[in-house]
Each structure stands twice: as C-alpha cells, then as structure tokens.
C-alpha cells in the first residue's frame, strides 16, 4: 500500500471484530506471525505489516521514532479500512509502539497483548551491564537480533520513543495481557533478568483488568515456540472486549 511516507507491505486475513493488529519487534517480518495467524483469523480480521526497511516495504527516509512509527501505522490502518475497536499485539520493541498507540489514540484501542515486550524502564537495564560500552542498543539488538546501524533505524531511537510514551499520561481503560517467556537467556546477567521480569509485571498496572501469562518453554519468541499460548491469550482478550461491548 502507498502511504504518505512510502510503500508498506501488509497482509490482511480473516473477518470479524475486534480487528487485531500485529506489531513486530525490531526488524521482525510478517512471517514471524505465521504460526498464530490462521487460528486468530478464524474469528477476527487480522492486520500485519512490515515496517519501513523490512521485507518488501520501502526504506525509511526519516528517523523511525515511536510517534513516527505509530502515526504511519494509524495511516496504514485507515487506508486498509481496518477500523476501531482494535486489539493491538506488540512483540518486543513492538510493545513500546502499542503502548504509545493506545496513548495517542485511546478511543480506538479496545485491548492490548504485550508479547515479550520491551518496557520503557528496560532502558535503565544498561546500568547492570557493567561495561558501559554495551549500550542499550546492544541490549535491544540482543532481544531483536538486529545488526543495522542505519541512522534512521528504530533501534537508534528507542530513547526518543520512551520519552514520547512518558509524555502522554492517558492510557485507556482496557484489558491488558502480558505474555513473558519463562526460559532463561544465559546471555543475560541475572540482575538484568530479574529487573526485566519486574518491568514486565509493571505492565499489569496499566489496567484494572490485566493478566500475566508465562510461556514456560519460550525465550523471546513465544509466537514461534509456543504459538498456542499466544493464540489463547489473544482469544481471551477478544472475549473480554466482546463481553465489555455487550454490557
């Protein structure tokens, strides 16, 4: 599709409300959702896409900070006819974007699934790395297996994205589900791991209606290693949204 910022590759499958929007981690392609897509498309319309610089989408021509990414996504959804209410699913860095999207468009978002999501406070995990040369970019690259140093790349603008989230205090009253991988990452120091889990749990405080799910056999990609856990979580969120609509 053609947006005001360039061409985006996207996929729409299924039919039904609420519309589900899948938002990848850094440099994550549409294909990363293939194990969950068929089943969640049975009862909902599902939109997935490649951000600028990924797959067949155009390369970015401006800094890819959170607000830029979210506004481009909002424009893409409008062009594709994907109307609210939206259920947003954000993996890894995508968790920051769903968080920001819900703040910028609170009346359009009906529920969120944070999937092994980055948290604004993950920025401070750098302090525990010991060696300051291991910058926050390294941490996110470890999470998202990124190797790009391009100036516009989103991984170079994580700090801006976090600031943008912190500037908007409104978060809608919606169901929030948090899926965390239970498998230890041996590359990650113990202190960092503990802190990161604390940050994951802090996502629960965004909503009075929140739930934490641990994908016991998964590391950073539960949608690949335990798709059924992710499918069931999304379905539970859909149920909650529908029951809210019927009240």
The 8 nearest C-alpha neighbors of each residue, nearest first, counted from 0:
[[1, 7, 6, 2, 8, 9, 75, 78],
 [0, 2, 6, 5, 7, 3, 4, 75],
 [3, 1, 5, 4, 6, 0, 75, 74],
 [2, 4, 5, 1, 71, 74, 6, 75],
 [5, 3, 2, 6, 71, 60, 59, 1],
 [6, 4, 2, 3, 1, 57, 7, 59],
 [5, 7, 1, 57, 0, 56, 2, 8],
 [8, 6, 56, 0, 9, 57, 1, 49],
 [7, 9, 56, 49, 55, 48, 0, 6],
 [10, 8, 48, 47, 7, 49, 11, 46],
 [9, 11, 47, 46, 48, 12, 8, 29],
 [12, 10, 46, 45, 47, 44, 9, 13],
 [13, 11, 45, 44, 40, 10, 14, 46],
 [14, 12, 40, 44, 43, 41, 45, 42],
 [13, 15, 44, 43, 42, 40, 12, 41],
 [16, 14, 43, 44, 42, 17, 18, 13],
 [17, 15, 18, 43, 44, 14, 84, 42],
 [16, 18, 84, 85, 43, 19, 86, 15],
 [17, 19, 16, 44, 85, 43, 45, 86],
 [20, 18, 45, 86, 85, 87, 44, 46],
 [19, 21, 46, 87, 45, 47, 88, 86],
 [22, 20, 88, 47, 87, 46, 89, 23],
 [21, 23, 89, 93, 88, 90, 20, 47],
 [24, 22, 93, 27, 90, 89, 25, 21],
 [23, 25, 92, 91, 93, 90, 27, 26],
 [26, 24, 27, 143, 92, 23, 154, 145],
 [25, 27, 53, 24, 28, 145, 143, 23],
 [26, 28, 23, 24, 25, 31, 29, 53],
 [27, 29, 30, 49, 31, 53, 54, 26],
 [30, 28, 31, 48, 49, 32, 47, 27],
 [31, 29, 32, 33, 28, 27, 34, 47],
 [30, 32, 29, 33, 28, 27, 223, 222],
 [33, 31, 30, 34, 35, 36, 29, 222],
 [34, 32, 36, 30, 35, 31, 37, 29],
 [33, 35, 32, 36, 226, 223, 222, 37],
 [36, 34, 33, 32, 226, 38, 37, 230],
 [35, 37, 33, 39, 38, 34, 32, 40],
 [38, 36, 40, 39, 35, 41, 34, 33],
 [37, 39, 40, 41, 36, 35, 230, 42],
 [38, 40, 41, 36, 37, 35, 42, 43],
 [41, 39, 13, 43, 37, 38, 42, 36],
 [42, 40, 39, 38, 13, 43, 37, 14],
 [41, 43, 15, 40, 14, 39, 13, 44],
 [44, 42, 15, 14, 40, 16, 13, 18],
 [43, 45, 14, 13, 18, 15, 12, 40],
 [46, 44, 19, 12, 11, 20, 18, 40],
 [47, 45, 11, 20, 10, 19, 21, 44],
 [48, 46, 21, 10, 9, 20, 29, 45],
 [49, 47, 9, 29, 8, 10, 50, 46],
 [48, 50, 53, 8, 28, 29, 56, 54],
 [49, 51, 53, 52, 48, 56, 7, 26],
 [52, 50, 58, 59, 56, 57, 53, 49],
 [51, 53, 58, 57, 59, 56, 50, 54],
 [52, 54, 49, 51, 50, 56, 26, 55],
 [55, 53, 56, 49, 28, 52, 8, 50],
 [54, 56, 8, 53, 57, 7, 49, 52],
 [57, 55, 7, 8, 51, 54, 6, 53],
 [58, 56, 51, 6, 52, 5, 59, 7],
 [57, 59, 52, 51, 60, 56, 53, 5],
 [60, 58, 51, 61, 52, 57, 151, 63],
 [59, 61, 58, 62, 151, 4, 5, 63],
 [60, 62, 59, 151, 63, 67, 150, 4],
 [63, 61, 151, 64, 152, 60, 153, 150],
 [62, 64, 153, 151, 67, 152, 68, 61],
 [65, 63, 156, 160, 67, 66, 153, 62],
 [66, 64, 160, 68, 67, 96, 69, 63],
 [65, 67, 69, 68, 64, 70, 160, 163],
 [66, 68, 70, 65, 64, 69, 63, 71],
 [69, 67, 65, 71, 66, 70, 63, 72],
 [70, 68, 72, 66, 71, 67, 100, 65],
 [69, 71, 73, 67, 72, 68, 66, 74],
 [70, 72, 74, 68, 69, 73, 75, 67],
 [73, 71, 75, 69, 74, 70, 76, 68],
 [74, 72, 70, 76, 71, 75, 69, 77],
 [73, 75, 71, 77, 72, 76, 70, 78],
 [74, 76, 72, 78, 77, 73, 79, 71],
 [77, 75, 81, 79, 73, 78, 74, 80],
 [76, 78, 80, 74, 75, 79, 81, 73],
 [77, 79, 75, 80, 76, 74, 81, 2],
 [80, 78, 76, 77, 81, 75, 0, 11],
 [79, 81, 77, 78, 82, 76, 75, 83],
 [82, 80, 76, 79, 77, 18, 83, 46],
 [81, 83, 80, 84, 77, 18, 85, 76],
 [84, 82, 85, 107, 108, 81, 18, 17],
 [83, 85, 107, 109, 17, 108, 82, 18],
 [86, 84, 108, 83, 18, 109, 17, 19],
 [85, 87, 19, 110, 109, 111, 18, 20],
 [88, 86, 111, 20, 19, 85, 97, 21],
 [87, 89, 112, 21, 111, 22, 113, 20],
 [90, 88, 94, 93, 22, 113, 114, 97],
 [91, 89, 114, 93, 24, 116, 23, 94],
 [90, 92, 116, 24, 117, 93, 115, 94],
 [93, 91, 24, 94, 117, 95, 25, 90],
 [94, 92, 89, 24, 90, 96, 23, 91],
 [95, 93, 89, 116, 92, 97, 96, 90],
 [94, 96, 98, 93, 92, 97, 117, 99],
 [95, 97, 93, 99, 98, 94, 100, 65],
 [96, 98, 100, 94, 99, 95, 89, 101],
 [99, 97, 95, 96, 101, 100, 94, 102],
 [98, 100, 96, 102, 164, 97, 101, 103],
 [101, 99, 97, 103, 102, 98, 104, 69],
 [100, 102, 105, 104, 99, 98, 103, 108],
 [103, 101, 99, 170, 105, 100, 104, 169],
 [102, 104, 100, 101, 105, 99, 167, 169],
 [103, 105, 101, 107, 106, 102, 100, 108],
 [106, 104, 101, 171, 102, 107, 108, 103],
 [107, 105, 104, 108, 171, 109, 84, 101],
 [108, 106, 83, 84, 105, 104, 85, 109],
 [107, 109, 85, 84, 105, 101, 110, 106],
 [108, 110, 84, 85, 86, 173, 240, 107],
 [111, 109, 86, 174, 173, 108, 175, 87],
 [112, 110, 87, 175, 86, 88, 113, 176],
 [111, 113, 88, 176, 177, 175, 114, 87],
 [114, 112, 177, 89, 116, 94, 88, 178],
 [113, 115, 90, 178, 116, 89, 112, 177],
 [116, 114, 179, 91, 178, 90, 219, 113],
 [117, 115, 91, 94, 114, 90, 113, 118],
 [116, 118, 91, 92, 94, 95, 121, 119],
 [117, 119, 121, 120, 116, 198, 95, 199],
 [120, 118, 161, 121, 122, 117, 95, 164],
 [119, 121, 122, 118, 123, 198, 124, 195],
 [122, 120, 118, 124, 123, 119, 195, 117],
 [123, 121, 120, 124, 119, 135, 125, 158],
 [122, 124, 125, 121, 120, 126, 127, 135],
 [125, 123, 121, 126, 122, 127, 191, 128],
 [124, 126, 123, 128, 127, 135, 122, 134],
 [127, 125, 124, 128, 123, 129, 131, 130],
 [128, 126, 125, 129, 124, 191, 190, 123],
 [127, 129, 125, 126, 130, 133, 124, 131],
 [130, 128, 127, 131, 126, 125, 133, 132],
 [129, 131, 132, 128, 133, 127, 126, 134],
 [132, 130, 133, 134, 129, 128, 125, 126],
 [131, 133, 130, 134, 129, 137, 128, 135],
 [134, 132, 131, 130, 137, 135, 128, 125],
 [133, 135, 136, 137, 132, 131, 125, 138],
 [134, 136, 138, 137, 125, 122, 139, 133],
 [137, 135, 139, 134, 138, 140, 154, 155],
 [138, 136, 140, 135, 134, 139, 133, 141],
 [139, 137, 135, 141, 140, 136, 142, 134],
 [138, 140, 142, 136, 141, 137, 143, 135],
 [141, 139, 145, 144, 137, 143, 142, 138],
 [140, 142, 138, 144, 139, 143, 137, 145],
 [143, 141, 139, 140, 144, 138, 219, 91],
 [142, 144, 140, 145, 141, 25, 139, 24],
 [145, 143, 140, 141, 142, 146, 139, 25],
 [146, 144, 140, 143, 147, 26, 25, 141],
 [145, 147, 144, 148, 140, 143, 137, 141],
 [146, 148, 149, 145, 152, 154, 140, 150],
 [149, 147, 150, 146, 152, 155, 154, 151],
 [148, 150, 152, 147, 151, 155, 153, 154],
 [149, 151, 152, 148, 155, 62, 153, 61],
 [152, 150, 62, 149, 63, 61, 153, 59],
 [153, 151, 149, 154, 150, 155, 63, 62],
 [152, 154, 63, 156, 155, 64, 151, 157],
 [153, 155, 156, 152, 157, 136, 25, 139],
 [154, 156, 153, 152, 157, 136, 150, 151],
 [157, 155, 153, 64, 159, 158, 154, 160],
 [156, 158, 160, 159, 154, 155, 161, 153],
 [157, 159, 161, 160, 156, 162, 122, 155],
 [160, 158, 162, 156, 157, 161, 64, 163],
 [161, 159, 65, 157, 163, 158, 64, 162],
 [160, 162, 164, 158, 119, 163, 159, 157],
 [163, 161, 165, 159, 160, 164, 166, 158],
 [162, 164, 160, 166, 161, 165, 159, 167],
 [165, 163, 161, 99, 162, 166, 167, 160],
 [166, 164, 162, 163, 167, 161, 168, 119],
 [165, 167, 163, 164, 162, 168, 161, 169],
 [168, 166, 165, 169, 164, 102, 163, 103],
 [167, 169, 166, 170, 165, 102, 164, 103],
 [170, 168, 102, 167, 171, 105, 103, 101],
 [169, 171, 102, 101, 168, 105, 172, 205],
 [172, 170, 105, 173, 169, 101, 102, 106],
 [171, 173, 206, 170, 174, 207, 208, 205],
 [172, 174, 110, 171, 109, 175, 206, 208],
 [175, 173, 208, 110, 209, 206, 111, 176],
 [174, 176, 209, 111, 112, 110, 206, 173],
 [177, 175, 112, 210, 209, 211, 113, 111],
 [176, 178, 113, 211, 112, 212, 114, 210],
 [179, 177, 212, 114, 213, 115, 211, 113],
 [180, 178, 115, 213, 214, 181, 212, 177],
 [181, 179, 218, 217, 214, 182, 213, 219],
 [182, 180, 215, 214, 213, 217, 216, 179],
 [183, 181, 218, 217, 180, 216, 215, 184],
 [184, 182, 185, 181, 218, 192, 187, 180],
 [183, 185, 186, 187, 182, 218, 192, 188],
 [186, 184, 187, 183, 188, 189, 182, 192],
 [187, 185, 184, 188, 183, 141, 189, 192],
 [186, 188, 185, 184, 192, 191, 189, 183],
 [189, 187, 191, 190, 192, 186, 185, 128],
 [190, 188, 192, 191, 193, 187, 185, 194],
 [191, 189, 193, 192, 188, 194, 127, 187],
 [190, 192, 194, 188, 189, 193, 124, 195],
 [191, 193, 189, 195, 190, 194, 196, 187],
 [194, 192, 190, 196, 195, 191, 189, 197],
 [195, 193, 197, 191, 196, 192, 190, 198],
 [194, 196, 198, 192, 197, 193, 191, 199],
 [195, 197, 199, 193, 198, 194, 200, 192],
 [198, 196, 194, 200, 195, 199, 201, 193],
 [197, 199, 201, 195, 196, 200, 118, 194],
 [200, 198, 196, 201, 197, 202, 195, 118],
 [201, 199, 197, 202, 198, 203, 196, 211],
 [200, 202, 198, 203, 199, 204, 197, 205],
 [201, 203, 200, 204, 199, 205, 198, 177],
 [204, 202, 201, 209, 205, 200, 206, 210],
 [203, 205, 206, 202, 201, 207, 209, 200],
 [206, 204, 203, 202, 207, 170, 175, 201],
 [205, 207, 208, 204, 209, 203, 175, 172],
 [208, 206, 209, 204, 205, 172, 174, 203],
 [207, 209, 174, 206, 175, 173, 210, 203],
 [210, 208, 175, 203, 176, 206, 174, 207],
 [209, 211, 176, 177, 175, 212, 203, 208],
 [210, 212, 177, 176, 178, 213, 209, 203],
 [213, 211, 178, 177, 179, 214, 210, 176],
 [214, 212, 179, 215, 178, 181, 180, 211],
 [213, 215, 180, 217, 181, 216, 179, 212],
 [216, 214, 181, 213, 217, 180, 182, 218],
 [217, 215, 214, 182, 181, 218, 180, 225],
 [218, 216, 180, 221, 182, 214, 215, 224],
 [217, 219, 180, 182, 220, 181, 221, 183],
 [218, 220, 180, 115, 221, 217, 142, 91],
 [221, 219, 222, 223, 218, 224, 217, 115],
 [222, 220, 224, 225, 217, 223, 226, 219],
 [221, 223, 226, 220, 225, 229, 224, 35],
 [224, 222, 221, 220, 226, 225, 34, 31],
 [223, 225, 221, 217, 222, 226, 220, 216],
 [226, 224, 221, 227, 228, 222, 223, 217],
 [227, 225, 222, 229, 228, 223, 35, 230],
 [226, 228, 230, 229, 225, 231, 35, 222],
 [229, 227, 231, 226, 230, 225, 232, 214],
 [228, 230, 232, 226, 227, 231, 222, 233],
 [231, 229, 227, 233, 232, 228, 35, 226],
 [232, 230, 234, 228, 233, 229, 227, 235],
 [231, 233, 235, 229, 234, 230, 228, 236],
 [232, 234, 236, 230, 235, 231, 237, 229],
 [233, 235, 237, 231, 236, 232, 230, 238],
 [236, 234, 238, 232, 237, 233, 231, 239],
 [235, 237, 233, 239, 234, 238, 240, 232],
 [236, 238, 234, 240, 235, 239, 241, 233],
 [239, 237, 235, 241, 236, 240, 242, 234],
 [238, 240, 242, 236, 241, 237, 243, 235],
 [239, 241, 237, 243, 238, 242, 236, 244],
 [242, 240, 244, 238, 243, 239, 237, 245],
 [241, 243, 245, 239, 244, 240, 238, 246],
 [242, 244, 240, 241, 246, 245, 239, 238],
 [245, 243, 241, 242, 246, 240, 239, 109],
 [244, 246, 242, 243, 241, 240, 239, 238],
 [245, 243, 244, 242, 241, 240, 239, 238]]
